């Protein structure tokens, strides 16, 4: 069984330190490189699909979380207030109150909707020490988050669009969802909003799942306090289920924050708020990706895409040329060739360069799966790796014929 905590440290992806604290891992350069590539991909995917990106602070006044309902329903998972002058500030457990106020900051027309606000932002949960572990359960969370504001008539189409983006992003990342879950209200919990809104939201989510021909299980008691949701579940190496993506319909917070837009008749109307995350938090996502791929990430977000291994006496500029072309490359000269190849076993490509290849400007590529390619010009090798990376097909090491 592959444990991401062990492998992530062996591959220098992340680590932790008691002086920083439990549940607060830090990302090392290799992990940060892979994470940056994934974040850039998600940002671009969202931008191309009509999302507008924002930044918002990771804390806010206590009153904001009272209005949103987080304090009444989520207080045990929030860090305590900090007295700052006459205010009490709190680290946010989610971004939805901030995004609601971003919507409210300007007068909105029906012509502006749907408004898709996205942010990869920081939030904080006061997880108990006993449940913290590696990247799966942490206290500082970088979440791929978004909130879509639209008339209720547009909500089903927006949810269906989110489900399509989830499938696209999960395929590119090499993630295999285990199941889809429709999370509903259950006994013994407090929920905000009106029954009629809940029933309509549940019907909209079912319709979106059916329109995408997605099989799902209905689970009572797993809804958010403000609305039902679709959760995409994955299973880790230990057999535990985690939610990796979610889409939720919320009538409650638009009402609590008195959000409105001007409809086609000139009257004020209340939008619905669709909460959505395509890939969840970067921490949990990478915990799963490390285990899914055994640390041998797909070419496009591998921390090092090509390791350049010159033989004794060979002088080559290939590593620098690869970096200049936008690839992540390193050159290794220390140790025997066999030892260097083993040390880079997770790297998609190893470029072995002897004196003869160096003199002719050639490189010999060895693929991670054991295949070897005939010596080729350095520019051709760079073009090959770049083409595979751009395709974002996990498991592919050669361009499609």
Backbone torsions as a table, in degrees:
resi	resn	phi	psi	omega
1	UNK	NA	129.7	179.8
2	UNK	-87.0	123.4	177.7
3	UNK	-105.3	120.2	-175.7
4	UNK	-63.1	-25.5	-179.4
5	UNK	-66.2	-43.3	179.3
6	UNK	-71.9	-49.7	-175.3
7	UNK	-67.4	-37.2	179.8
8	UNK	-62.2	-34.2	177.8
9	UNK	-78.5	-38.2	178.4
10	UNK	-62.1	-36.2	-178.0
11	UNK	-91.1	7.9	178.8
12	UNK	58.3	41.4	178.4
13	UNK	-89.3	-41.5	179.8
14	UNK	-155.2	167.4	176.0
15	UNK	-158.6	-175.0	178.6
16	UNK	-148.3	166.9	179.5
17	UNK	-147.1	135.5	-179.9
18	UNK	-55.6	-30.2	-179.9
19	UNK	-69.5	-25.6	173.8
20	UNK	-81.2	-44.2	175.0
21	UNK	125.5	159.1	179.5
22	UNK	-68.0	142.3	178.3
23	UNK	75.2	15.5	-178.5
24	UNK	-129.4	67.6	-179.0
25	UNK	-69.6	156.1	172.5
26	UNK	-117.2	152.0	-176.3
27	UNK	-96.4	127.0	176.3
28	UNK	-83.3	168.4	-173.7
29	UNK	-53.1	-41.2	-179.4
30	UNK	-65.0	-45.5	178.1
31	UNK	-65.8	-38.3	179.2
32	UNK	-65.1	-36.1	178.8
33	UNK	-64.5	-45.0	179.0
34	UNK	-65.2	-44.3	179.7
35	UNK	-62.1	-43.2	-179.7
36	UNK	-59.7	-40.5	-179.4
37	UNK	-64.8	-41.9	179.0
38	UNK	-66.8	-42.7	178.3
39	UNK	-61.3	-42.4	179.8
40	UNK	-63.8	-39.5	177.6
41	UNK	-62.7	-47.2	-179.3
42	UNK	-63.8	-41.2	178.3
43	UNK	-59.2	-47.1	-177.6
44	UNK	-67.8	-40.2	178.0
45	UNK	-59.6	-44.7	179.1
46	UNK	-65.6	-45.5	-178.7
47	UNK	-58.3	-43.0	-179.2
48	UNK	-69.0	-13.3	-179.8
49	UNK	-112.7	26.3	169.1
50	UNK	87.9	13.8	178.5
51	UNK	-89.6	145.1	176.0
52	UNK	-113.6	127.3	-173.0
53	UNK	-92.4	144.0	-177.8
54	UNK	-134.2	169.1	169.2
55	UNK	-124.9	139.5	176.0
56	UNK	-141.1	153.4	-175.7
57	UNK	-68.3	152.8	-176.4
58	UNK	-85.9	10.5	175.6
59	UNK	-146.2	165.6	-179.4
60	UNK	-161.7	173.4	-179.1
61	UNK	-68.9	150.9	177.5
62	UNK	-54.8	-38.1	-177.2
63	UNK	-60.0	-34.2	-179.8
64	UNK	-62.4	-41.0	-178.9
65	UNK	-77.4	-20.7	171.0
66	UNK	-69.5	-43.7	179.7
67	UNK	-65.6	-44.7	-176.8
68	UNK	-67.1	-23.9	-176.8
69	UNK	97.3	-1.9	-178.9
70	UNK	-66.5	-39.2	-179.4
71	UNK	-65.9	-37.6	-179.4
72	UNK	-72.7	-28.5	-172.2
73	UNK	-115.2	-11.4	-168.0
74	UNK	-136.4	10.2	-169.9
75	UNK	-58.4	-36.0	-177.4
76	UNK	-65.2	-21.1	-179.4
77	UNK	-98.7	2.9	-178.2
78	UNK	-104.0	148.0	173.5
79	UNK	-72.2	149.6	-175.5
80	UNK	-65.7	159.2	179.9
81	UNK	-64.0	151.3	174.9
82	UNK	-114.0	124.5	179.7
83	UNK	-76.2	121.9	177.7
84	UNK	-130.8	99.2	-173.3
85	UNK	62.0	-126.0	179.1
86	UNK	-90.8	-2.3	-177.3
87	UNK	-99.4	158.5	168.4
88	UNK	-117.4	115.5	-179.8
89	UNK	-103.0	147.4	-178.9
90	UNK	-133.6	143.0	171.5
91	UNK	-68.0	136.3	-173.8
92	UNK	-77.4	140.7	173.6
93	UNK	-92.2	-10.1	177.8
94	UNK	-160.9	167.4	-176.2
95	UNK	-100.2	-6.1	-172.6
96	UNK	-61.4	-38.5	177.8
97	UNK	-62.1	-39.8	179.0
98	UNK	-63.3	-42.6	-178.8
99	UNK	-70.0	-32.3	174.5
100	UNK	-61.7	-40.1	-179.1
101	UNK	-75.3	-27.3	172.3
102	UNK	-64.3	-42.7	175.8
103	UNK	-60.7	-43.2	-175.2
104	UNK	-72.3	-17.1	-174.2
105	UNK	-66.5	-18.5	179.6
106	UNK	-132.1	151.6	174.0
107	UNK	-69.5	133.5	-175.9
108	UNK	-115.9	143.6	175.8
109	UNK	-112.5	160.3	176.2
110	UNK	-59.9	-24.0	178.3
111	UNK	-70.0	-20.4	179.4
112	UNK	-82.8	-9.7	-170.8
113	UNK	-103.6	149.3	0.9
114	UNK	-71.8	141.9	173.9
115	UNK	-102.8	116.3	-176.8
116	UNK	-106.9	106.1	-177.6
117	UNK	-102.6	126.9	-176.8
118	UNK	-128.9	151.5	179.3
119	UNK	-158.6	136.1	166.9
120	UNK	-100.4	94.9	-169.1
121	UNK	-124.4	170.0	-176.5
122	UNK	-94.9	138.7	172.7
123	UNK	-145.0	169.5	-168.4
124	UNK	-137.3	136.9	177.2
125	UNK	-127.6	136.0	-179.7
126	UNK	-86.3	68.5	-180.0
127	UNK	-69.2	144.6	177.4
128	UNK	-69.6	146.9	-176.8
129	UNK	-57.0	-35.1	-175.6
130	UNK	-67.7	-18.8	-177.8
131	UNK	-105.3	-3.7	-179.9
132	UNK	-71.9	144.9	178.5
133	UNK	-171.1	117.0	175.9
134	UNK	53.8	-127.2	177.2
135	UNK	-101.2	-5.5	-173.5
136	UNK	-75.2	-41.1	178.2
137	UNK	-129.9	111.8	-175.2
138	UNK	-132.9	170.9	179.5
139	UNK	-100.5	-23.8	176.9
140	UNK	-112.4	120.0	-167.4
141	UNK	-125.3	127.1	173.5
142	UNK	-101.4	106.8	-170.8
143	UNK	-105.1	132.0	167.6
144	UNK	-78.4	101.1	-168.6
145	UNK	-126.3	155.4	175.4
146	UNK	-158.5	152.0	174.6
147	UNK	-134.2	127.1	-178.4
148	UNK	-107.7	126.0	179.0
149	UNK	-107.8	123.7	-175.2
150	UNK	-157.7	163.1	169.6
151	UNK	-62.8	151.8	-177.2
152	UNK	-59.7	-27.5	-179.9
153	UNK	-65.6	-22.1	-179.7
154	UNK	-93.7	-7.2	-169.9
155	UNK	-64.1	-42.3	-177.7
156	UNK	-62.7	-41.9	178.3
157	UNK	-64.8	-38.0	178.4
158	UNK	-66.4	-41.3	179.0
159	UNK	-64.7	-41.3	178.0
160	UNK	-61.7	-40.0	176.7
161	UNK	-63.0	-39.2	177.2
162	UNK	-63.4	-43.1	179.9
163	UNK	-61.7	-37.4	177.2
164	UNK	-65.5	-42.2	178.8
165	UNK	-65.8	-36.5	176.0
166	UNK	-58.5	-48.5	-178.8
167	UNK	-61.3	-42.4	-179.4
168	UNK	-64.0	-46.7	-177.9
169	UNK	-69.2	-38.7	179.8
170	UNK	-65.8	-37.7	177.3
171	UNK	-64.0	-42.1	179.8
172	UNK	-65.4	-36.9	-178.5
173	UNK	-77.6	-17.4	-176.1
174	UNK	81.6	27.5	177.5
175	UNK	-92.7	142.4	177.8
176	UNK	-118.9	98.0	178.0
177	UNK	-59.0	139.2	179.7
178	UNK	-86.6	-33.6	-177.4
179	UNK	-166.1	163.1	172.4
180	UNK	-113.0	138.6	-175.1
181	UNK	-127.5	127.8	172.1
182	UNK	-94.1	107.5	-173.0
183	UNK	-93.2	121.2	-173.3
184	UNK	-117.7	174.8	175.3
185	UNK	-65.9	157.1	176.7
186	UNK	-146.6	167.0	-178.5
187	UNK	-68.7	152.1	174.2
188	UNK	85.3	5.0	178.8
189	UNK	-126.0	156.4	178.1
190	UNK	-95.2	136.5	178.9
191	UNK	-133.0	145.3	179.4
192	UNK	-94.3	158.3	175.2
193	UNK	96.5	177.5	-175.9
194	UNK	-94.2	149.4	179.7
195	UNK	-57.1	-41.1	-177.5
196	UNK	-61.6	-38.8	178.8
197	UNK	-67.6	-40.6	178.2
198	UNK	-62.0	-46.0	-178.6
199	UNK	-63.4	-40.8	178.5
200	UNK	-65.6	-41.6	179.8
201	UNK	-64.1	-41.6	177.9
202	UNK	-61.2	-42.2	179.4
203	UNK	-64.7	-38.7	179.0
204	UNK	-64.9	-41.4	179.5
205	UNK	-66.9	-41.3	176.6
206	UNK	-60.7	-43.5	-179.1
207	UNK	-62.5	-39.7	179.2
208	UNK	-65.8	-42.8	177.5
209	UNK	-62.1	-43.8	-179.7
210	UNK	-66.0	-37.0	-179.4
211	UNK	-65.1	-27.9	178.3
212	UNK	-95.2	5.0	179.2
213	UNK	54.8	45.4	-179.5
214	UNK	-102.4	127.0	174.5
215	UNK	-77.7	142.4	-176.2
216	UNK	-152.4	160.3	174.2
217	UNK	-110.1	141.2	174.2
218	UNK	-93.3	128.8	-176.2
219	UNK	-127.2	118.6	-179.8
220	UNK	-79.0	144.9	174.7
221	UNK	88.4	0.9	-177.4
222	UNK	-106.4	3.9	179.2
223	UNK	-68.0	156.7	168.9
224	UNK	-69.9	162.0	-176.9
225	UNK	-67.0	-17.7	-176.3
226	UNK	-105.9	-5.7	-179.6
227	UNK	172.4	163.8	177.5
228	UNK	-73.8	166.4	-175.8
229	UNK	-154.1	159.1	169.5
230	UNK	-103.1	125.7	177.7
231	UNK	-113.7	132.8	175.0
232	UNK	-97.8	121.1	-172.8
233	UNK	-103.0	141.4	171.3
234	UNK	-128.0	162.2	-177.9
235	UNK	-118.0	131.6	-179.9
236	UNK	-87.1	-177.1	-175.2
237	UNK	-64.3	-23.1	179.6
238	UNK	-90.5	2.5	179.8
239	UNK	85.7	8.6	-180.0
240	UNK	-87.3	141.4	178.5
241	UNK	-89.2	138.2	176.4
242	UNK	-131.9	148.6	171.6
243	UNK	-85.4	123.4	-178.1
244	UNK	-107.3	-19.0	179.7
245	UNK	-152.4	153.2	-177.6
246	UNK	-153.6	151.1	171.3
247	UNK	-140.6	133.3	-171.0
248	UNK	-135.7	148.9	175.8
249	UNK	-112.7	129.5	-170.3
250	UNK	-131.6	113.8	170.4
251	UNK	-94.6	-19.7	-169.2
252	UNK	-69.7	-53.3	-176.1
253	UNK	-68.6	-37.2	173.8
254	UNK	-56.4	-34.8	177.7
255	UNK	-73.9	-42.2	-178.5
256	UNK	-63.9	-36.2	179.4
257	UNK	-93.3	4.1	178.0
258	UNK	54.0	51.0	177.7
259	UNK	-79.0	144.4	179.7
260	UNK	-154.5	162.1	171.3
261	UNK	-140.5	165.1	178.9
262	UNK	-93.7	119.7	-176.8
263	UNK	-82.9	-177.1	-174.3
264	UNK	-62.7	-23.3	179.5
265	UNK	-88.2	-3.9	-177.6
266	UNK	90.9	2.0	-179.8
267	UNK	-91.7	158.4	175.6
268	UNK	-76.2	137.4	178.4
269	UNK	-134.8	155.1	-178.0
270	UNK	-95.2	126.4	175.8
271	UNK	-80.5	162.2	167.6
272	UNK	-97.7	154.1	-176.8
273	UNK	-115.7	117.6	177.4
274	UNK	-100.7	115.5	176.2
275	UNK	-87.8	143.2	-175.0
276	UNK	-157.5	135.3	169.7
277	UNK	-134.6	124.5	-178.1
278	UNK	-76.0	-35.1	-172.2
279	UNK	-134.4	9.8	178.5
280	UNK	69.0	-152.5	-179.3
281	UNK	-82.9	150.4	178.0
282	UNK	-63.3	-31.6	-179.7
283	UNK	-66.2	-55.8	-178.9
284	UNK	-64.7	-39.3	179.5
285	UNK	-56.9	-48.3	-176.6
286	UNK	-74.0	-29.0	172.3
287	UNK	-57.9	-42.3	179.2
288	UNK	-73.0	-40.5	-178.7
289	UNK	-65.7	-38.1	177.8
290	UNK	-59.5	-43.3	-179.0
291	UNK	-73.9	-40.2	-179.1
292	UNK	-60.6	-42.2	-175.4
293	UNK	-103.2	1.7	-178.4
294	UNK	60.6	27.3	-178.5
295	UNK	83.8	-9.7	178.6
296	UNK	-92.3	78.7	-173.1
297	UNK	-66.9	155.5	171.8
298	UNK	-54.1	154.4	-172.9
299	UNK	-53.9	-40.9	-169.6
300	UNK	-68.2	-26.9	176.4
301	UNK	-123.1	18.7	172.2
302	UNK	-62.0	134.3	-179.0
303	UNK	-56.0	-41.4	171.9
304	UNK	-121.2	123.4	-178.5
305	UNK	-89.4	-31.8	177.5
306	UNK	-143.8	127.6	174.6
307	UNK	-99.2	125.5	-176.6
308	UNK	-100.0	120.9	-174.7
309	UNK	-121.6	88.7	177.7
310	UNK	-72.5	142.4	173.2
311	UNK	-80.4	167.1	-177.6
312	UNK	-55.6	129.2	177.5
313	UNK	87.9	-10.6	-178.9
314	UNK	-85.2	129.2	176.5
315	UNK	-115.1	119.2	-176.6
316	UNK	-138.1	145.3	176.9
317	UNK	-99.5	13.2	-172.4
318	UNK	-60.6	-41.6	-178.3
319	UNK	-59.8	-45.9	178.8
320	UNK	-64.1	-37.8	178.4
321	UNK	-65.8	-39.0	178.9
322	UNK	-64.9	-43.4	178.1
323	UNK	-63.8	-42.4	179.5
324	UNK	-62.5	-28.2	179.2
325	UNK	-84.2	0.0	176.8
326	UNK	100.0	3.9	177.9
327	UNK	-87.5	158.1	174.0
328	UNK	-96.6	107.9	-174.0
329	UNK	-130.5	151.3	171.9
330	UNK	-137.3	154.1	176.8
331	UNK	-112.1	132.5	-179.6
332	UNK	-126.1	124.6	180.0
333	UNK	-117.9	-11.1	-173.8
334	UNK	-84.7	130.6	175.6
335	UNK	94.2	173.6	179.2
336	UNK	-69.5	161.0	179.4
337	UNK	-60.5	-43.4	180.0
338	UNK	-60.3	-42.8	179.7
339	UNK	-65.0	-38.3	179.6
340	UNK	-68.9	-37.0	177.2
341	UNK	-64.9	-43.2	179.2
342	UNK	-64.4	-38.3	-179.1
343	UNK	-65.9	-21.5	-178.8
344	UNK	-112.1	30.6	-175.8
345	UNK	-63.0	-25.4	-179.4
346	UNK	-87.6	-9.6	-178.0
347	UNK	-78.4	134.4	-175.9
348	UNK	-59.0	-39.6	-175.8
349	UNK	-131.8	138.0	171.0
350	UNK	-118.5	125.1	178.9
351	UNK	-102.2	108.2	178.2
352	UNK	-93.1	127.5	-174.8
353	UNK	-129.4	112.7	174.7
354	UNK	-93.7	179.1	-178.3
355	UNK	-60.7	-40.7	-178.7
356	UNK	-64.4	-45.4	178.4
357	UNK	-63.1	-42.9	-178.9
358	UNK	-60.7	-41.9	-178.7
359	UNK	-65.6	-32.3	-178.2
360	UNK	-94.5	-0.5	-178.0
361	UNK	71.9	28.8	-177.5
362	UNK	-107.9	160.2	172.6
363	UNK	-136.1	148.4	175.0
364	UNK	-108.8	112.3	-178.2
365	UNK	-89.0	131.6	169.9
366	UNK	-109.7	128.3	-178.4
367	UNK	-87.1	154.0	-177.6
368	UNK	-58.5	-29.0	-178.2
369	UNK	-84.6	6.4	175.7
370	UNK	103.0	-14.3	179.3
371	UNK	-71.4	151.7	176.6
372	UNK	-124.6	140.1	179.2
373	UNK	-104.5	152.6	176.8
374	UNK	-63.6	148.7	177.5
375	UNK	-53.2	139.2	-177.9
376	UNK	-140.8	160.4	175.6
377	UNK	-58.5	147.3	-179.2
378	UNK	-55.2	-39.6	-179.5
379	UNK	-62.9	-37.6	178.9
380	UNK	-67.8	-38.9	177.8
381	UNK	-63.9	-42.8	178.2
382	UNK	-63.2	-41.9	179.4
383	UNK	-64.1	-39.2	179.7
384	UNK	-62.4	-51.0	-177.9
385	UNK	-63.7	-41.6	-179.0
386	UNK	-63.2	-39.5	179.9
387	UNK	-65.0	-43.4	178.7
388	UNK	-64.8	-42.9	179.8
389	UNK	-62.0	-42.4	-177.7
390	UNK	-66.1	-27.6	-178.7
391	UNK	-72.8	-24.5	178.9
392	UNK	50.8	52.6	175.8
393	UNK	-114.2	103.5	-179.1
394	UNK	-55.4	138.1	-180.0
395	UNK	91.2	-15.6	-179.0
396	UNK	-88.2	130.8	178.8
397	UNK	-121.0	-9.8	175.8
398	UNK	-126.3	150.5	178.4
399	UNK	-60.0	151.5	177.3
400	UNK	-65.7	141.4	-179.7
401	UNK	-66.0	NA	NA
